[in-house]
Amino acid sequence: MQRIFDIVFSGVALLFFSPLMIPILIILRLTGEGEMFFLQDRVGRYGNKFKLIKFSTMLKDSPNIGTGTVTVHKDPRILPLGGFFRKTKINELPQLINIFKGDMSVIGPRPQTNRCFNAFPCDFQKEIIKVRPGLSGVGSIIFRNEEEMMHANNDPDTFYNEIIMPYKGSLEAWYVQHRDIFKYFSLIFITLLVIILPSNKLIFKIYPSIPKAPNALNELFKN
């Protein structure tokens, strides 16, 4: 049933956002490095790889520069318009194509690169690959300010590996173990709500059984 809703929602959304996406493609073609789309291998359902589609917001060779596939706040690899697209999540719109194709779902664990997926504890990896990754989900909502969190730490790489990813893995595994059609629709609603009224903690009030954040992250959650 969730797959049926994915097809309907992504198809309608592609039609609705096409008047916005076409001008963006023209702007990207005429600015930055002229690239319109960024394609990257991500870990999908059953561990199969697929090409994630985003609007281009960073330098072409960014995965091989600086912090690699991990993006930090005010990352120097981000193109002039890229910061705005990332802040507003406009760069994520092409993933509606991934959803329509069946690579992703509207709701699920966030699709990760190999480097980031391998930072999850093994038990969580086994749970996460049971379902299609999502455009949004528990981990995406709680870590909507991940780049700012990384920037606030003196050793972002260690902080990412030892604090962020183990906790994010527990969140994504929690979703897989408790998923149902109610959470599918409620997480869509929460996603829209936090875009309008940004809050990291709202989801904890709605789902009190979600794994609690470690102290190192609680201090960084602003709302």
C-alpha positions in Angstrom: 0.0 0.0 0.0 2.9 2.4 0.8 4.3 1.9 -2.7 1.0 2.9 -4.2 1.0 6.1 -2.2 4.6 6.7 -3.2 3.7 6.5 -6.9 0.7 8.8 -6.5 2.4 11.4 -4.3 5.6 11.5 -6.4 3.7 11.7 -9.7 1.5 14.5 -8.5 4.4 16.4 -6.9 6.5 16.2 -10.1 3.6 17.8 -12.0 3.1 20.4 -9.3 6.7 21.4 -9.0 7.7 21.2 -12.7 7.1 25.0 -13.1 9.7 25.6 -10.4 12.1 22.9 -11.4 12.5 23.9 -15.1 13.7 27.5 -14.2 16.1 26.0 -11.6 17.6 23.8 -14.3 18.1 26.8 -16.5 19.7 28.8 -13.7 22.0 26.0 -12.8 23.1 25.6 -16.4 24.0 29.2 -16.6 25.8 29.5 -13.2 28.3 27.7 -11.1 30.0 25.0 -13.1 27.1 24.5 -15.5 26.0 21.2 -13.9 22.2 20.7 -13.4 22.1 17.4 -11.6 24.3 15.7 -9.0 24.1 11.8 -9.2 25.6 9.8 -6.5 25.6 6.1 -5.5 23.6 5.5 -2.4 22.8 2.3 -0.4 19.2 1.2 -1.0 16.8 -1.6 -0.1 18.6 -5.0 0.4 21.9 -3.1 0.2 21.5 -2.5 -3.5 23.1 0.6 -4.9 21.1 3.3 -6.9 21.8 6.7 -8.3 20.4 9.4 -6.0 19.4 12.5 -8.0 19.7 16.0 -6.6 20.1 19.5 -8.1 23.8 20.4 -8.3 24.8 22.5 -5.3 28.5 21.8 -4.9 31.7 21.6 -7.0 31.8 18.7 -9.4 34.7 16.9 -7.6 33.4 17.7 -4.1 33.4 14.0 -2.9 37.1 14.0 -3.4 37.7 17.3 -1.7 37.8 18.3 1.9 35.5 16.2 4.1 34.4 14.0 1.2 30.8 12.9 1.3 30.2 14.6 4.7 29.1 18.2 4.3 29.7 20.8 7.0 28.2 24.2 7.7 29.4 26.9 5.3 31.3 24.2 3.3 33.6 26.0 0.9 32.6 23.5 -1.8 29.0 24.8 -2.0 28.3 26.9 -5.0 26.8 30.4 -4.7 23.2 29.4 -5.1 23.8 26.0 -3.6 23.5 27.3 0.0 20.0 28.6 -0.6 18.9 25.4 -2.4 20.2 23.3 0.4 18.7 25.5 3.2 15.3 25.4 1.6 15.6 21.7 0.5 14.9 22.6 -3.1 17.9 20.6 -4.1 16.1 17.4 -2.9 13.2 17.8 -5.4 14.7 15.6 -8.1 14.5 12.7 -5.7 10.8 12.6 -6.5 12.0 10.8 -9.7 13.8 8.2 -7.5 10.6 7.7 -5.6 8.5 7.3 -8.8 11.0 4.8 -10.1 11.0 2.7 -6.9 14.5 3.5 -5.6 13.1 5.4 -2.7 9.9 6.0 -0.7 8.5 9.3 0.5 9.2 8.1 4.1 12.1 5.9 5.2 15.7 5.9 6.4 17.8 8.6 4.7 19.8 7.0 1.8 23.5 7.0 2.7 26.8 6.8 0.7 28.9 3.8 1.4 31.2 5.8 3.7 28.2 7.1 5.8 26.3 3.8 5.8 29.4 2.0 7.1 29.5 4.4 10.0 26.2 2.8 11.3 26.6 0.0 13.8 26.2 -3.4 12.0 23.0 -4.3 13.8 21.4 -1.1 12.6 22.6 -1.6 9.0 20.8 -4.9 8.8 17.5 -3.3 9.9 17.9 -0.2 7.7 18.3 -2.1 4.4 15.0 -4.0 4.9 13.0 -1.0 3.5 13.4 1.6 0.8 15.2 4.7 1.9 13.1 7.8 2.2 13.0 11.4 1.0 12.2 12.2 4.7 11.9 10.2 7.9 12.7 10.2 11.6 16.5 10.7 11.0 16.0 13.4 8.4 13.6 15.4 10.7 15.8 15.2 13.8 19.0 15.9 11.9 17.7 18.7 9.7 20.5 20.9 11.1 23.2 18.3 10.8 25.6 20.6 8.9 25.4 23.2 11.7 25.9 20.5 14.3 29.1 19.4 12.6 30.3 23.0 12.4 29.8 23.4 16.2 32.4 20.6 16.9 36.2 21.0 16.8 36.6 17.5 15.4 33.7 17.0 13.0 34.9 13.7 11.5 35.2 12.0 14.9 31.9 13.6 16.1 30.2 12.3 13.0 31.5 8.8 13.3 31.2 8.4 17.1 28.1 10.5 18.0 25.9 11.4 15.1 25.9 8.1 13.1 25.4 5.7 15.9 22.4 7.7 17.1 21.0 8.3 13.7 21.3 4.6 13.0 19.2 3.8 16.1 16.6 6.3 14.9 16.4 4.7 11.4 16.3 1.2 12.9 13.5 2.3 15.2 11.4 3.4 12.3 11.9 0.2 10.4 10.9 -1.8 13.5 7.8 0.3 14.1 6.7 1.4 10.6 3.1 1.3 9.7 0.8 3.4 7.4 0.0 5.8 10.3 3.7 6.7 10.7 4.0 7.1 6.9 1.3 9.8 6.9 2.2 11.4 10.2 5.8 11.7 9.3 4.8 13.4 6.0 2.8 15.9 8.1 5.6 16.4 10.6 8.1 17.0 7.7 5.9 19.8 6.3 5.4 21.2 9.8 9.1 21.5 10.7 9.8 23.2 7.3 7.3 25.9 8.4 8.1 25.8 12.2 11.6 24.3 12.5 11.9 22.1 15.6 14.1 19.1 16.4 12.1 18.1 19.4 8.5 18.1 18.1 8.9 14.5 16.9 9.9 13.3 20.4 6.6 14.6 21.7 4.6 12.8 19.0 6.6 9.5 19.3 7.8 9.3 22.9 9.3 5.8 22.3 11.9 7.2 19.9 15.5 6.5 21.2 16.6 9.4 23.3 19.5 11.6 22.1 22.9 11.4 23.8 23.8 14.5 25.9 26.4 15.6 23.3 23.5 16.1 20.8 20.9 17.4 23.2 23.0 20.5 23.7 22.9 21.1 19.9 19.2 20.7 19.4 17.9 24.3 19.3 14.2 23.7 19.7 
